[in-house]
Amino acid sequence: MKNADGRPVALITGGSRGIGYGVAEQLAKEGFDLAINGVRSEALVTEALDDLRSLGAEVIYCPGDIASREDRRAILTKIQTHFGRLNVLVNNAGVAPKERRDILEATEESFQYVLSTNLQGPYFLTQAVANWMIEQKRSDVTFTGCIISVSSVSATVASVNRGEYCVAKAGLSMMTQLFAARLGEFDIPVYEVRPGIIQTDMTAGVTAKYDKLIADGLCVQKRWGYPDDVGKAVAALARGNFPYSTGQVIMVDGGMTLPRL
């Protein structure tokens, strides 16, 4: 992906650790400058930001909760002020239920907590970025951009002890299709990357469970996925390797969802 004004810019929500950091690292290696979003203070993510800068990227930190309208506006204002452009949005930030509960016992509070960050926030952040990308496209015919959402196999694989998470990821998948259909006329592709079992701090509490499941054949490739597995898939999309595949899902699950007998 090229930009007439300089290096392309990518915003990665939740980009200072886990899958988000794996994505940021790969995009930095691809020549992107980065806007990293997170909810932690900048002092707590300095090391991660410096590591990304060591790869040659110009990096700014845009703190904020994507579930908040005001924070989303502040994030984009900071990017516009600093870089003046945005070529790639990676919707990655997400939360798990604070307590896993059977859907017969789950609470509305947990549903609202998960859905506001994992679906409502990305939906309206994508809306704002899409409109900005359309403006950039109209003012510069050479502008290229894309939107990538990191979902989960939970979009289609039911887990009855975290139904709110599954519903949010299924919604994110439909969101990808909706924006792909709407932005086609502007040649702005929209993609979904759907990871499986990825080794991050979010899955640290269930390591033993998934170690056994993977050993017993849960995935065709008998290993955990890693953040850079997801990052490499996102980088391929961001660099423009799939220009005629808008609306599509890229699976990064080691064959977990491959139908087998």
DRENMAR-291271 format. One record per residue (C-alpha): chain; residue number from 1; x negated, y, z negated. Coordinates in nm, 4 decimals, padded with zeros to 6 digits. Last residue first. Layout:
BEGIN
ch,i,x,y,z
A,NUM,X,Y,Z
...
***
This chain:
BEGIN
ch,i,x,y,z
A,261,01.4464,-03.7244,-00.9824
A,260,01.3273,-03.3653,-00.9531
A,259,01.4782,-03.0214,-00.8923
A,258,01.2012,-02.7582,-00.9156
A,257,01.2849,-02.5302,-01.2094
A,256,00.9589,-02.5953,-01.3968
A,255,00.7488,-02.5935,-01.0786
A,254,00.4650,-02.4035,-01.2435
A,253,00.7054,-02.1227,-01.3322
A,252,00.6073,-01.8207,-01.1237
A,251,00.9090,-01.8039,-00.8908
A,250,00.9297,-01.5117,-00.6492
A,249,01.2930,-01.4090,-00.6035
A,248,01.4031,-01.2211,-00.2917
A,247,01.5933,-00.8964,-00.2543
A,246,01.3537,-00.7589,00.0048
A,245,01.1553,-01.0176,00.1974
A,244,01.0455,-00.8392,00.5146
A,243,00.7533,-00.6410,00.3688
A,242,00.6056,-00.9364,00.1785
A,241,00.2312,-00.8604,00.1663
A,240,00.2934,-00.4962,00.0796
A,239,00.0258,-00.4361,-00.1852
A,238,00.2997,-00.4284,-00.4482
A,237,00.4346,-00.7705,-00.3550
A,236,00.0954,-00.9397,-00.3705
A,235,00.0175,-00.7503,-00.6916
A,234,00.3381,-00.8772,-00.8553
A,233,00.2426,-01.2373,-00.7785
A,232,-00.1104,-01.1827,-00.9103
A,231,00.0217,-01.0256,-01.2288
A,230,00.2541,-01.3192,-01.2983
A,229,-00.0351,-01.5647,-01.2920
A,228,-00.2393,-01.2976,-01.4739
A,227,-00.0029,-01.3180,-01.7694
A,226,-00.0673,-01.6899,-01.8077
A,225,00.1508,-01.9929,-01.7356
A,224,00.1201,-02.2870,-01.9687
A,223,-00.0053,-02.6114,-01.8238
A,222,00.1141,-02.9329,-01.6669
A,221,00.1888,-02.8131,-01.3148
A,220,00.5163,-02.9901,-01.2356
A,219,00.6601,-02.8319,-01.5483
A,218,00.8654,-02.9921,-01.8287
A,217,00.6539,-03.3072,-01.7905
A,216,00.6031,-03.4441,-02.1421
A,215,00.2831,-03.2444,-02.1924
A,214,00.4772,-02.9300,-02.1018
A,213,00.7490,-03.0141,-02.3537
A,212,00.4936,-03.0912,-02.6246
A,211,00.2980,-02.7685,-02.5796
A,210,00.6331,-02.5926,-02.5496
A,209,00.7450,-02.6807,-02.9010
A,208,00.4018,-02.6250,-03.0529
A,207,00.3762,-02.2769,-02.9023
A,206,00.7221,-02.1620,-03.0129
A,205,00.6171,-01.8712,-03.2358
A,204,00.3525,-01.7507,-02.9903
A,203,00.6096,-01.7138,-02.7109
A,202,00.6537,-01.3364,-02.7443
A,201,00.2804,-01.2926,-02.8156
A,200,00.2118,-01.4277,-02.4698
A,199,00.1559,-01.7660,-02.3003
A,198,00.4059,-01.7804,-02.0158
A,197,00.6715,-02.0513,-01.9833
A,196,00.8559,-01.9629,-01.6631
A,195,00.8237,-01.6359,-01.4769
A,194,01.0777,-01.4920,-01.2312
A,193,00.9469,-01.2107,-01.0126
A,192,01.2346,-01.0144,-00.8607
A,191,01.1931,-00.7872,-00.5609
A,190,01.3116,-00.4576,-00.4172
A,189,01.1957,-00.3263,-00.0804
A,188,01.2113,00.0457,00.0034
A,187,01.2778,00.0728,00.3758
A,186,01.5169,00.3666,00.3229
A,185,01.8149,00.1863,00.4760
A,184,01.7328,-00.1170,00.2641
A,183,01.7646,00.0797,-00.0574
A,182,02.1257,-00.0170,-00.1361
A,181,02.0961,-00.3885,-00.0598
A,180,01.7689,-00.4230,-00.2488
A,179,01.9191,-00.2204,-00.5340
A,178,02.2084,-00.4630,-00.5675
A,177,01.9986,-00.7763,-00.5246
A,176,01.7510,-00.6689,-00.7901
A,175,02.0335,-00.5754,-01.0280
A,174,02.1736,-00.9255,-00.9782
A,173,01.8490,-01.0714,-01.1131
A,172,01.8432,-00.8223,-01.3980
A,171,02.1933,-00.9343,-01.4906
A,170,02.0792,-01.2955,-01.5108
A,169,01.7927,-01.1772,-01.7311
A,168,02.0293,-00.9946,-01.9665
A,167,02.2706,-01.2883,-01.9860
A,166,01.9851,-01.5261,-02.0698
A,165,01.8558,-01.2975,-02.3465
A,164,02.2042,-01.2578,-02.4944
A,163,02.2505,-01.6348,-02.4926
A,162,01.9574,-01.7007,-02.7187
A,161,02.0433,-02.0249,-02.8977
A,160,02.2442,-02.1596,-02.6037
A,159,01.9440,-02.1552,-02.3715
A,158,02.0769,-02.1831,-02.0146
A,157,01.8344,-02.1889,-01.7213
A,156,01.9495,-01.9476,-01.4473
A,155,01.8272,-01.6026,-01.5529
A,154,01.6376,-01.7812,-01.8303
A,153,01.3771,-01.8613,-01.5641
A,152,01.2701,-01.5076,-01.6449
A,151,01.2889,-01.1494,-01.5148
A,150,01.0047,-00.9270,-01.4017
A,149,01.1552,-00.6573,-01.1820
A,148,00.9696,-00.5146,-00.8838
A,147,01.0517,-00.1890,-00.7061
A,146,00.8758,-00.0832,-00.3883
A,145,00.7126,00.2175,-00.2285
A,144,00.5587,00.3488,00.0888
A,143,00.5311,00.7128,00.1897
A,142,00.4110,00.7770,00.5462
A,141,00.7324,00.9617,00.6386
A,140,00.6616,01.2189,00.3691
A,139,00.9391,01.4541,00.2477
A,138,01.2226,01.2079,00.3076
A,137,01.0264,00.9157,00.1646
A,136,00.9335,01.1124,-00.1475
A,135,01.2990,01.2047,-00.2031
A,134,01.4038,00.8417,-00.1549
A,133,01.1343,00.7369,-00.4033
A,132,01.2730,00.9833,-00.6584
A,131,01.6242,00.8450,-00.6131
A,130,01.4960,00.4903,-00.6555
A,129,01.3013,00.5927,-00.9659
A,128,01.6140,00.7290,-01.1346
A,127,01.8269,00.4250,-01.0465
A,126,01.5474,00.1884,-01.1463
A,125,01.5268,00.3574,-01.4865
A,124,01.9052,00.3222,-01.5070
A,123,01.9043,-00.0506,-01.4488
A,122,01.5807,-00.1116,-01.6415
A,121,01.7311,00.0432,-01.9572
A,120,02.0684,-00.1294,-01.9265
A,119,01.9149,-00.4712,-01.8675
A,118,01.6389,-00.5817,-02.1048
A,117,01.6361,-00.2871,-02.3429
A,116,02.0086,-00.2214,-02.3908
A,115,02.0955,-00.5890,-02.3363
A,114,01.8751,-00.7153,-02.6204
A,113,01.9934,-00.4736,-02.8889
A,112,02.3572,-00.4851,-02.7732
A,111,02.3680,-00.8644,-02.7897
A,110,02.1941,-00.8654,-03.1286
A,109,02.4475,-00.6190,-03.2697
A,108,02.7359,-00.8153,-03.1161
A,107,02.6285,-01.1133,-03.3215
A,106,02.5549,-01.4746,-03.2317
A,105,02.7379,-01.7517,-03.4191
A,104,02.9032,-01.9572,-03.1450
A,103,02.6193,-01.8543,-02.9129
A,102,02.3804,-02.0426,-03.1402
A,101,02.1402,-01.8005,-03.3035
A,100,01.7812,-01.6985,-03.2396
A,99,01.6916,-01.4062,-03.4633
A,98,01.5369,-01.0792,-03.3519
A,97,01.6607,-01.1623,-03.0028
A,96,01.3770,-01.1264,-02.7547
A,95,01.2682,-00.7936,-02.6140
A,94,01.1771,-00.6688,-02.2708
A,93,00.9504,-00.4365,-02.0802
A,92,00.8658,-00.5587,-01.7294
A,91,01.0372,-00.3354,-01.4762
A,90,00.7483,-00.2721,-01.2382
A,89,00.7984,00.0509,-01.0455
A,88,00.5699,00.1119,-00.7498
A,87,00.4870,00.4146,-00.5377
A,86,00.5190,00.7059,-00.7786
A,85,00.4113,01.0613,-00.6980
A,84,00.3079,01.3934,-00.8485
A,83,00.0323,01.2268,-01.0494
A,82,00.0296,01.4191,-01.3784
A,81,00.3510,01.6207,-01.3712
A,80,00.5523,01.3541,-01.1896
A,79,00.4234,01.0815,-01.4201
A,78,00.5027,01.2885,-01.7312
A,77,00.8501,01.3713,-01.6006
A,76,00.9133,01.0032,-01.5299
A,75,00.8366,00.9014,-01.8884
A,74,01.0283,01.1952,-02.0367
A,73,01.3442,01.1057,-01.8417
A,72,01.3233,00.7453,-01.9555
A,71,01.2742,00.8646,-02.3132
A,70,01.5824,01.0865,-02.2985
A,69,01.7982,00.8072,-02.1562
A,68,01.6814,00.5679,-02.4285
A,67,01.6749,00.1930,-02.3612
A,66,01.3408,00.2505,-02.1898
A,65,01.1900,00.3272,-02.5287
A,64,00.9029,00.5696,-02.4869
A,63,00.5315,00.6225,-02.4619
A,62,00.3858,00.7178,-02.1240
A,61,00.0152,00.6381,-02.1275
A,60,-00.1963,00.7588,-01.8380
A,59,-00.4475,00.5552,-01.6405
A,58,-00.6790,00.6438,-01.3538
A,57,-00.7902,00.3048,-01.2313
A,56,-01.1490,00.1987,-01.1728
A,55,-01.1492,-00.1375,-01.3509
A,54,-01.2986,00.0276,-01.6613
A,53,-00.9818,00.2379,-01.6756
A,52,-00.7809,-00.0792,-01.7400
A,51,-01.0095,-00.1716,-02.0303
A,50,-00.9744,00.1830,-02.1639
A,49,-00.5949,00.1520,-02.1632
A,48,-00.6073,-00.1795,-02.3484
A,47,-00.8466,-00.0391,-02.6092
A,46,-00.6383,00.2745,-02.6597
A,45,-00.3158,00.0796,-02.7198
A,44,-00.2719,00.1418,-03.0933
A,43,-00.3757,00.5079,-03.0757
A,42,-00.1210,00.5624,-02.7982
A,41,00.1616,00.4884,-03.0387
A,40,00.3635,00.1755,-02.9663
A,39,00.6836,00.1847,-02.7600
A,38,00.5226,00.1142,-02.4250
A,37,00.4768,00.2580,-02.0778
A,36,00.1615,00.2446,-01.8700
A,35,00.1293,00.4817,-01.5761
A,34,-00.1367,00.3387,-01.3513
A,33,-00.3586,00.4242,-01.0587
A,32,-00.3580,00.1446,-00.8055
A,31,-00.6672,00.0095,-00.6318
A,30,-00.5871,-00.3624,-00.6186
A,29,-00.7991,-00.4301,-00.9288
A,28,-00.5832,-00.1815,-01.1196
A,27,-00.2757,-00.3675,-00.9923
A,26,-00.4132,-00.6955,-01.1277
A,25,-00.4845,-00.5476,-01.4701
A,24,-00.1471,-00.3767,-01.4902
A,23,00.0351,-00.7029,-01.4147
A,22,-00.1558,-00.8942,-01.6823
A,21,-00.0891,-00.6030,-01.9181
A,20,00.2818,-00.6311,-01.8531
A,19,00.2766,-01.0078,-01.9013
A,18,00.1392,-00.9687,-02.2516
A,17,00.0123,-00.6272,-02.3579
A,16,-00.0083,-00.2593,-02.2656
A,15,00.2330,-00.2639,-01.9730
A,14,00.5699,-00.2732,-02.1454
A,13,00.7006,-00.0770,-01.8497
A,12,00.4587,-00.0712,-01.5598
A,11,00.4563,00.2452,-01.3489
A,10,00.2440,00.2214,-01.0353
A,9,00.0613,00.4941,-00.8457
A,8,-00.0949,00.4700,-00.5009
A,7,-00.4418,00.6187,-00.4558
A,6,-00.4572,00.9470,-00.2712
A,5,-00.2128,01.1966,-00.1230
A,4,-00.1579,01.0010,00.1989
A,3,-00.0623,00.6916,00.0073
A,2,-00.1461,00.3364,00.1057
A,1,00.0000,00.0000,00.0000
***
